[in-house]
Amino acid sequence: MPKDLAVILEDRPGRLADLGLTLGKAGVNIEGLCGAPAGGGALMHVLVEDAAAARRALEAARIRVYEERDVLVLETRDEPDELGRLCRKMADAGVNIELVYLATHTRVVLGVDKMEAARAALGGSDD
């Protein structure tokens, strides 16, 4: 099951390159990625299949893994109503979406507060 790793990067040129090269050398594919400024650096979310290998490689390269979490990774349509439809299912099931970003192959990544309720709302259809 894919995992989301929250990673803190320093605000300086080359740190995102370091992250990408570090994971690549470890044979870990980045399946999704997003980031935003945070406290003088950047908080990145990286979707990987092999979280243990990614964590080892990143920590060896002095890239701090702040958090690891299970996420839903859902195949989606590239259509105007898709995000709203998907999020409405979560809301109707009482699920709070805490994290969202896009991944490769037209997939959406959701970090939610109630994983089982989210899966049930979707009919169990996540990767």
C-alpha positions in Angstrom: 0.0 0.0 0.0 1.4 3.4 -0.9 2.4 5.7 2.0 2.7 9.5 2.3 5.9 10.7 3.8 5.9 14.3 5.1 9.4 15.6 4.6 11.0 18.9 5.8 13.4 20.5 3.4 15.6 23.5 4.1 15.0 26.6 2.0 18.0 26.5 -0.2 18.8 25.5 -3.8 19.2 21.9 -4.5 17.3 20.3 -1.6 14.5 19.1 -3.8 17.1 17.7 -6.2 18.7 15.9 -3.3 15.4 14.4 -2.3 14.7 13.1 -5.9 18.2 11.8 -6.4 18.4 10.2 -3.0 15.1 8.3 -3.6 16.2 7.4 -7.2 19.5 6.0 -6.1 17.6 3.9 -3.5 15.3 2.5 -6.3 12.3 4.3 -4.8 9.8 5.7 -7.3 8.0 9.0 -6.4 4.4 8.3 -7.3 3.1 11.7 -6.2 4.5 14.9 -4.7 3.4 18.3 -3.4 5.0 20.9 -1.3 4.5 24.3 0.3 6.6 26.9 2.2 6.7 26.2 6.0 8.7 27.9 8.7 11.6 29.0 6.6 11.7 25.7 4.6 9.3 23.5 2.8 6.9 20.8 3.9 6.8 18.2 1.1 4.5 15.2 0.8 5.9 12.3 -1.1 3.9 9.3 -2.2 6.0 6.1 -2.3 5.3 2.4 -2.4 8.2 1.3 -0.3 8.1 3.7 2.7 10.8 1.8 4.7 13.3 2.0 1.9 12.4 5.7 1.3 12.7 6.6 5.0 16.1 4.9 5.3 17.5 6.6 2.2 16.2 10.0 3.2 17.4 9.9 6.8 20.8 8.7 5.6 20.9 11.8 3.4 19.9 14.0 6.4 16.5 14.7 5.0 14.1 14.7 7.9 10.9 12.5 7.6 8.4 14.3 9.7 5.5 11.9 9.4 4.5 8.7 7.7 0.8 7.9 7.1 -1.5 5.6 5.3 -3.4 7.4 2.5 -6.1 6.6 0.0 -4.9 6.6 -3.6 -7.8 6.7 -5.9 -8.1 6.4 -9.7 -10.1 9.5 -10.9 -11.5 10.9 -14.1 -10.0 14.1 -15.4 -13.4 16.0 -15.4 -14.7 19.2 -13.8 -16.9 17.5 -11.2 -14.6 14.7 -10.1 -13.0 16.3 -7.0 -16.3 17.7 -5.7 -18.1 14.3 -6.2 -15.3 12.5 -4.4 -15.1 15.0 -1.5 -18.9 15.0 -1.1 -18.8 11.2 -0.5 -16.2 11.7 2.2 -18.2 14.6 3.8 -21.5 12.6 3.7 -19.7 9.7 5.5 -18.4 12.2 8.2 -14.8 11.9 7.0 -12.5 14.9 7.3 -10.0 15.3 4.5 -6.7 16.4 6.1 -4.4 16.1 3.0 -5.0 16.1 -0.7 -2.8 16.1 -3.8 -2.5 14.6 -7.2 -0.4 11.7 -8.1 0.8 10.1 -11.4 -1.7 8.4 -13.7 -4.7 10.7 -12.8 -4.9 9.6 -9.2 -5.8 11.7 -6.1 -4.2 11.1 -2.8 -6.4 11.7 0.4 -5.2 11.7 3.9 -8.3 11.3 6.1 -9.1 11.1 9.7 -11.3 8.0 9.4 -9.7 5.6 7.0 -12.3 2.8 7.3 -15.3 5.2 6.9 -13.6 6.7 3.9 -13.1 3.2 2.3 -16.7 2.3 3.0 -18.0 5.5 1.5 -16.1 4.7 -1.7 -17.2 1.1 -1.7 -13.7 -0.1 -0.9 -12.1 1.2 -4.1 -8.6 2.4 -3.3 -5.2 1.1 -4.4 
